[in-house]
Amino acid sequence: MADFVKVADLSELEPGKCKAVEVEGREIAIFNVEGTIYALDNTCLHQGGPLGEGDLSGKIVTCPWHGWEYDVCTGENCEDRSMKVATYRVQVEGNEIKVAI
């Protein structure tokens, strides 16, 4: 069973925002979509751009390097659903955002 690790405080991630965090040597991007938190691998499948530094519109994040788009709920690439970045389970306890590693 995966351990949940605190990655940020909820107060650091307003709705419509994203953030890159490092946890146990992994780069993870966290997203606040209308109050629900999602977590993906922080690396775009195209050329490794940092998804946590992208623009979040609804549930779609756009990689800041070359514009590839991903659904943060599923990790799926918007143009080719067979391409997917890893997703992580999230728990919010009080003000703490925790991700399953």
DOGUDO-409495 format. One record per residue: residue in three letters; chain; y, z, x of N, C-alpha, C in turn. Coordinates in steps of 0.02 Angstrom, whole numbers, padded with zeros to 5 digits. Layout:
BEGIN
<margu: ALA votor: A nY: Y nZ: Z nX: X caY: Y caZ: Z caX: X cY: Y cZ: Z cX: X>
...
This chain:
BEGIN
<margu: MET votor: A nY: -00059 nZ: 00000 nX: 00042 caY: 00000 caZ: 00000 caX: 00000 cY: 00062 cZ: 00000 cX: 00044>
<margu: ALA votor: A nY: 00112 nZ: -00038 nX: 00024 caY: 00174 caZ: -00045 caX: 00063 cY: 00217 cZ: 00018 cX: 00057>
<margu: ASP votor: A nY: 00252 nZ: 00033 nX: 00110 caY: 00300 caZ: 00088 caX: 00110 cY: 00368 cZ: 00061 cX: 00092>
<margu: PHE votor: A nY: 00405 nZ: 00098 nX: 00051 caY: 00473 caZ: 00079 caX: 00034 cY: 00520 cZ: 00113 cX: 00084>
<margu: VAL votor: A nY: 00565 nZ: 00073 nX: 00113 caY: 00610 caZ: 00096 caX: 00165 cY: 00682 cZ: 00085 cX: 00141>
<margu: LYS votor: A nY: 00724 nZ: 00136 nX: 00149 caY: 00794 caZ: 00129 caX: 00130 cY: 00828 cZ: 00077 cX: 00174>
<margu: VAL votor: A nY: 00863 nZ: 00029 nX: 00142 caY: 00898 caZ: -00023 caX: 00180 cY: 00974 cZ: -00022 cX: 00170>
<margu: ALA votor: A nY: 00997 nZ: 00009 nX: 00116 caY: 01069 caZ: 00012 caX: 00102 cY: 01081 cZ: 00060 cX: 00045>
<margu: ASP votor: A nY: 01145 nZ: 00075 nX: 00034 caY: 01166 caZ: 00112 caX: -00025 cY: 01188 cZ: 00062 cX: -00078>
<margu: LEU votor: A nY: 01174 nZ: 00076 nX: -00140 caY: 01193 caZ: 00032 caX: -00195 cY: 01268 cZ: 00020 cX: -00196>
<margu: SER votor: A nY: 01306 nZ: 00070 nX: -00175 caY: 01379 caZ: 00064 caX: -00173 cY: 01403 cZ: 00012 cX: -00122>
<margu: GLU votor: A nY: 01359 nZ: -00009 nX: -00076 caY: 01376 caZ: -00060 caX: -00026 cY: 01365 cZ: -00132 cX: -00051>
<margu: LEU votor: A nY: 01335 nZ: -00139 nX: -00110 caY: 01315 caZ: -00205 caX: -00133 cY: 01336 cZ: -00214 cX: -00206>
<margu: GLU votor: A nY: 01397 nZ: -00237 nX: -00215 caY: 01424 caZ: -00248 caX: -00282 cY: 01389 cZ: -00307 cX: -00316>
<margu: PRO votor: A nY: 01388 nZ: -00310 nX: -00383 caY: 01360 caZ: -00368 caX: -00417 cY: 01391 cZ: -00433 cX: -00392>
<margu: GLY votor: A nY: 01348 nZ: -00483 nX: -00382 caY: 01371 caZ: -00548 caX: -00357 cY: 01376 cZ: -00552 cX: -00282>
<margu: LYS votor: A nY: 01355 nZ: -00500 nX: -00247 caY: 01361 caZ: -00499 caX: -00174 cY: 01292 cZ: -00499 cX: -00142>
<margu: CYS votor: A nY: 01291 nZ: -00517 nX: -00078 caY: 01230 caZ: -00515 caX: -00038 cY: 01245 cZ: -00485 cX: 00030>
<margu: LYS votor: A nY: 01192 nZ: -00465 nX: 00063 caY: 01201 caZ: -00430 caX: 00127 cY: 01137 cZ: -00438 cX: 00168>
<margu: ALA votor: A nY: 01145 nZ: -00447 nX: 00232 caY: 01088 caZ: -00449 caX: 00278 cY: 01077 cZ: -00379 cX: 00307>
<margu: VAL votor: A nY: 01014 nZ: -00358 nX: 00310 caY: 00996 caZ: -00294 caX: 00338 cY: 00936 cZ: -00303 cX: 00384>
<margu: GLU votor: A nY: 00928 nZ: -00258 nX: 00431 caY: 00868 caZ: -00259 caX: 00474 cY: 00828 cZ: -00197 cX: 00459>
<margu: VAL votor: A nY: 00764 nZ: -00207 nX: 00448 caY: 00720 caZ: -00150 caX: 00435 cY: 00654 cZ: -00161 cX: 00471>
<margu: GLU votor: A nY: 00637 nZ: -00114 nX: 00513 caY: 00575 caZ: -00117 caX: 00552 cY: 00567 cZ: -00184 cX: 00587>
<margu: GLY votor: A nY: 00621 nZ: -00208 nX: 00617 caY: 00619 caZ: -00270 caX: 00655 cY: 00623 cZ: -00334 cX: 00615>
<margu: ARG votor: A nY: 00630 nZ: -00328 nX: 00549 caY: 00634 caZ: -00387 caX: 00506 cY: 00704 cZ: -00396 cX: 00479>
<margu: GLU votor: A nY: 00727 nZ: -00459 nX: 00477 caY: 00791 caZ: -00475 caX: 00446 cY: 00778 cZ: -00490 cX: 00372>
<margu: ILE votor: A nY: 00810 nZ: -00452 nX: 00329 caY: 00801 caZ: -00459 caX: 00257 cY: 00870 cZ: -00467 cX: 00225>
<margu: ALA votor: A nY: 00873 nZ: -00511 nX: 00175 caY: 00935 caZ: -00520 caX: 00136 cY: 00925 cZ: -00486 cX: 00070>
<margu: ILE votor: A nY: 00975 nZ: -00445 nX: 00050 caY: 00972 caZ: -00413 caX: -00015 cY: 01029 cZ: -00440 cX: -00059>
<margu: PHE votor: A nY: 01016 nZ: -00444 nX: -00123 caY: 01061 caZ: -00475 caX: -00171 cY: 01068 cZ: -00432 cX: -00233>
<margu: ASN votor: A nY: 01129 nZ: -00430 nX: -00261 caY: 01141 caZ: -00395 caX: -00323 cY: 01157 cZ: -00447 cX: -00376>
<margu: VAL votor: A nY: 01109 nZ: -00460 nX: -00420 caY: 01118 caZ: -00508 caX: -00474 cY: 01127 cZ: -00468 cX: -00539>
<margu: GLU votor: A nY: 01190 nZ: -00461 nX: -00560 caY: 01206 caZ: -00425 caX: -00622 cY: 01174 cZ: -00357 cX: -00626>
<margu: GLY votor: A nY: 01174 nZ: -00321 nX: -00569 caY: 01148 caZ: -00253 caX: -00567 cY: 01075 cZ: -00247 cX: -00547>
<margu: THR votor: A nY: 01039 nZ: -00302 nX: -00542 caY: 00970 caZ: -00301 caX: -00519 cY: 00968 cZ: -00322 cX: -00446>
<margu: ILE votor: A nY: 00933 nZ: -00284 nX: -00405 caY: 00930 caZ: -00298 caX: -00333 cY: 00867 cZ: -00337 cX: -00317>
<margu: TYR votor: A nY: 00876 nZ: -00389 nX: -00275 caY: 00821 caZ: -00431 caX: -00251 cY: 00823 cZ: -00432 cX: -00175>
<margu: ALA votor: A nY: 00766 nZ: -00445 nX: -00144 caY: 00762 caZ: -00449 caX: -00071 cY: 00719 cZ: -00508 cX: -00050>
<margu: LEU votor: A nY: 00745 nZ: -00546 nX: -00002 caY: 00711 caZ: -00604 caX: 00026 cY: 00711 cZ: -00600 cX: 00102>
<margu: ASP votor: A nY: 00668 nZ: -00639 nX: 00133 caY: 00674 caZ: -00650 caX: 00204 cY: 00743 cZ: -00679 cX: 00216>
<margu: ASN votor: A nY: 00776 nZ: -00660 nX: 00269 caY: 00845 caZ: -00681 caX: 00282 cY: 00850 cZ: -00750 cX: 00314>
<margu: THR votor: A nY: 00794 nZ: -00784 nX: 00324 caY: 00794 caZ: -00846 caX: 00362 cY: 00782 cZ: -00907 cX: 00318>
<margu: CYS votor: A nY: 00831 nZ: -00952 nX: 00315 caY: 00824 caZ: -01015 caX: 00278 cY: 00768 cZ: -01056 cX: 00309>
<margu: LEU votor: A nY: 00730 nZ: -01090 nX: 00267 caY: 00674 caZ: -01130 caX: 00291 cY: 00697 cZ: -01194 cX: 00327>
<margu: HIS votor: A nY: 00759 nZ: -01214 nX: 00317 caY: 00783 caZ: -01277 caX: 00347 cY: 00792 cZ: -01269 cX: 00422>
<margu: GLN votor: A nY: 00841 nZ: -01230 nX: 00443 caY: 00853 caZ: -01220 caX: 00514 cY: 00870 cZ: -01148 cX: 00532>
<margu: GLY votor: A nY: 00844 nZ: -01102 nX: 00490 caY: 00850 caZ: -01031 caX: 00508 cY: 00915 cZ: -00998 cX: 00492>
<margu: GLY votor: A nY: 00955 nZ: -01028 nX: 00448 caY: 01019 caZ: -00998 caX: 00430 cY: 01010 cZ: -00930 cX: 00396>
<margu: PRO votor: A nY: 01061 nZ: -00887 nX: 00401 caY: 01058 caZ: -00819 caX: 00374 cY: 01075 cZ: -00817 cX: 00299>
<margu: LEU votor: A nY: 01025 nZ: -00812 nX: 00256 caY: 01036 caZ: -00813 caX: 00184 cY: 01080 cZ: -00755 cX: 00160>
<margu: GLY votor: A nY: 01076 nZ: -00699 nX: 00194 caY: 01116 caZ: -00641 caX: 00175 cY: 01191 cZ: -00650 cX: 00188>
<margu: GLU votor: A nY: 01209 nZ: -00704 nX: 00221 caY: 01280 caZ: -00721 caX: 00232 cY: 01301 cZ: -00779 cX: 00188>
<margu: GLY votor: A nY: 01256 nZ: -00800 nX: 00143 caY: 01271 caZ: -00857 caX: 00100 cY: 01313 cZ: -00838 cX: 00040>
<margu: ASP votor: A nY: 01325 nZ: -00888 nX: -00003 caY: 01362 caZ: -00878 caX: -00065 cY: 01312 cZ: -00868 cX: -00121>
<margu: LEU votor: A nY: 01322 nZ: -00816 nX: -00162 caY: 01279 caZ: -00801 caX: -00218 cY: 01315 cZ: -00821 cX: -00282>
<margu: SER votor: A nY: 01284 nZ: -00865 nX: -00321 caY: 01311 caZ: -00885 caX: -00386 cY: 01256 cZ: -00875 cX: -00437>
<margu: GLY votor: A nY: 01265 nZ: -00823 nX: -00479 caY: 01211 caZ: -00805 caX: -00525 cY: 01152 cZ: -00782 cX: -00484>
<margu: LYS votor: A nY: 01095 nZ: -00816 nX: -00493 caY: 01035 caZ: -00797 caX: -00454 cY: 01020 cZ: -00846 cX: -00398>
<margu: ILE votor: A nY: 01068 nZ: -00890 nX: -00382 caY: 01058 caZ: -00941 caX: -00330 cY: 01100 cZ: -00924 cX: -00269>
<margu: VAL votor: A nY: 01067 nZ: -00921 nX: -00210 caY: 01103 caZ: -00911 caX: -00147 cY: 01103 cZ: -00978 cX: -00110>
<margu: THR votor: A nY: 01161 nZ: -00994 nX: -00081 caY: 01169 caZ: -01055 caX: -00042 cY: 01174 cZ: -01036 cX: 00031>
<margu: CYS votor: A nY: 01130 nZ: -01065 nX: 00072 caY: 01130 caZ: -01051 caX: 00144 cY: 01198 cZ: -01073 cX: 00173>
<margu: PRO votor: A nY: 01230 nZ: -01031 nX: 00214 caY: 01295 caZ: -01048 caX: 00241 cY: 01293 cZ: -01103 cX: 00293>
<margu: TRP votor: A nY: 01236 nZ: -01120 nX: 00321 caY: 01233 caZ: -01170 caX: 00373 cY: 01231 cZ: -01241 cX: 00346>
<margu: HIS votor: A nY: 01185 nZ: -01256 nX: 00300 caY: 01177 caZ: -01325 caX: 00278 cY: 01170 cZ: -01333 cX: 00202>
<margu: GLY votor: A nY: 01183 nZ: -01280 nX: 00165 caY: 01186 caZ: -01285 caX: 00093 cY: 01120 cZ: -01284 cX: 00055>
<margu: TRP votor: A nY: 01066 nZ: -01268 nX: 00087 caY: 01003 caZ: -01263 caX: 00050 cY: 01008 cZ: -01204 cX: 00001>
<margu: GLU votor: A nY: 00981 nZ: -01213 nX: -00059 caY: 00987 caZ: -01163 caX: -00112 cY: 00919 cZ: -01133 cX: -00130>
<margu: TYR votor: A nY: 00920 nZ: -01068 nX: -00143 caY: 00860 caZ: -01031 caX: -00160 cY: 00873 cZ: -00986 cX: -00221>
<margu: ASP votor: A nY: 00822 nZ: -00979 nX: -00262 caY: 00823 caZ: -00932 caX: -00317 cY: 00804 cZ: -00863 cX: -00288>
<margu: VAL votor: A nY: 00850 nZ: -00815 nX: -00291 caY: 00837 caZ: -00751 caX: -00259 cY: 00784 cZ: -00710 cX: -00296>
<margu: CYS votor: A nY: 00770 nZ: -00727 nX: -00359 caY: 00719 caZ: -00691 caX: -00397 cY: 00649 cZ: -00709 cX: -00374>
<margu: THR votor: A nY: 00640 nZ: -00772 nX: -00353 caY: 00573 caZ: -00797 caX: -00336 cY: 00566 cZ: -00818 cX: -00263>
<margu: GLY votor: A nY: 00622 nZ: -00830 nX: -00229 caY: 00620 caZ: -00855 caX: -00160 cY: 00612 cZ: -00930 cX: -00156>
<margu: GLU votor: A nY: 00605 nZ: -00964 nX: -00214 caY: 00593 caZ: -01036 caX: -00215 cY: 00655 cZ: -01076 cX: -00198>
<margu: ASN votor: A nY: 00645 nZ: -01130 nX: -00160 caY: 00697 caZ: -01178 caX: -00145 cY: 00713 cZ: -01215 cX: -00210>
<margu: CYS votor: A nY: 00776 nZ: -01225 nX: -00225 caY: 00796 caZ: -01255 caX: -00288 cY: 00779 cZ: -01330 cX: -00292>
<margu: GLU votor: A nY: 00774 nZ: -01364 nX: -00236 caY: 00757 caZ: -01435 caX: -00236 cY: 00682 cZ: -01447 cX: -00234>
<margu: ASP votor: A nY: 00645 nZ: -01404 nX: -00203 caY: 00573 caZ: -01412 caX: -00195 cY: 00541 cZ: -01343 cX: -00204>
<margu: ARG votor: A nY: 00519 nZ: -01329 nX: -00265 caY: 00492 caZ: -01263 caX: -00283 cY: 00429 cZ: -01245 cX: -00243>
<margu: SER votor: A nY: 00398 nZ: -01293 nX: -00210 caY: 00339 caZ: -01277 caX: -00169 cY: 00360 cZ: -01244 cX: -00103>
<margu: MET votor: A nY: 00424 nZ: -01249 nX: -00085 caY: 00450 caZ: -01215 caX: -00025 cY: 00479 cZ: -01148 cX: -00047>
<margu: LYS votor: A nY: 00457 nZ: -01096 nX: -00013 caY: 00476 caZ: -01029 caX: -00035 cY: 00485 cZ: -00982 cX: 00024>
<margu: VAL votor: A nY: 00539 nZ: -00942 nX: 00024 caY: 00547 caZ: -00890 caX: 00073 cY: 00513 cZ: -00826 cX: 00046>
<margu: ALA votor: A nY: 00492 nZ: -00783 nX: 00091 caY: 00458 caZ: -00721 caX: 00071 cY: 00504 cZ: -00677 cX: 00030>
<margu: THR votor: A nY: 00475 nZ: -00646 nX: -00021 caY: 00512 caZ: -00597 caX: -00061 cY: 00484 cZ: -00528 cX: -00048>
<margu: TYR votor: A nY: 00524 nZ: -00477 nX: -00062 caY: 00503 caZ: -00408 caX: -00052 cY: 00516 cZ: -00369 cX: -00115>
<margu: ARG votor: A nY: 00472 nZ: -00322 nX: -00130 caY: 00483 caZ: -00278 caX: -00188 cY: 00539 cZ: -00230 cX: -00172>
<margu: VAL votor: A nY: 00578 nZ: -00214 nX: -00224 caY: 00636 caZ: -00170 caX: -00216 cY: 00631 cZ: -00112 cX: -00265>
<margu: GLN votor: A nY: 00653 nZ: -00054 nX: -00241 caY: 00661 caZ: 00006 caX: -00283 cY: 00733 cZ: 00030 cX: -00274>
<margu: VAL votor: A nY: 00764 nZ: 00051 nX: -00329 caY: 00828 caZ: 00085 caX: -00324 cY: 00818 cZ: 00156 cX: -00349>
<margu: GLU votor: A nY: 00831 nZ: 00203 nX: -00304 caY: 00825 caZ: 00274 caX: -00321 cY: 00893 cZ: 00307 cX: -00311>
<margu: GLY votor: A nY: 00925 nZ: 00324 nX: -00366 caY: 00993 caZ: 00351 caX: -00361 cY: 01038 cZ: 00298 cX: -00333>
<margu: ASN votor: A nY: 01067 nZ: 00312 nX: -00274 caY: 01112 caZ: 00265 caX: -00241 cY: 01076 cZ: 00226 cX: -00185>
<margu: GLU votor: A nY: 01012 nZ: 00238 nX: -00176 caY: 00976 caZ: 00207 caX: -00120 cY: 00938 cZ: 00145 cX: -00140>
<margu: ILE votor: A nY: 00948 nZ: 00091 nX: -00101 caY: 00909 caZ: 00029 caX: -00109 cY: 00852 cZ: 00033 cX: -00058>
<margu: LYS votor: A nY: 00791 nZ: 00027 nX: -00084 caY: 00732 caZ: 00030 caX: -00040 cY: 00692 cZ: -00035 cX: -00049>
<margu: VAL votor: A nY: 00664 nZ: -00059 nX: 00007 caY: 00625 caZ: -00120 caX: 00008 cY: 00555 cZ: -00104 cX: 00033>
<margu: ALA votor: A nY: 00505 nZ: -00135 nX: 00001 caY: 00435 caZ: -00125 caX: 00022 cY: 00421 cZ: -00166 cX: 00084>
<margu: ILE votor: A nY: 00397 nZ: -00133 nX: 00136 caY: 00380 caZ: -00166 caX: 00199 cY: 00305 cZ: -00161 cX: 00210>
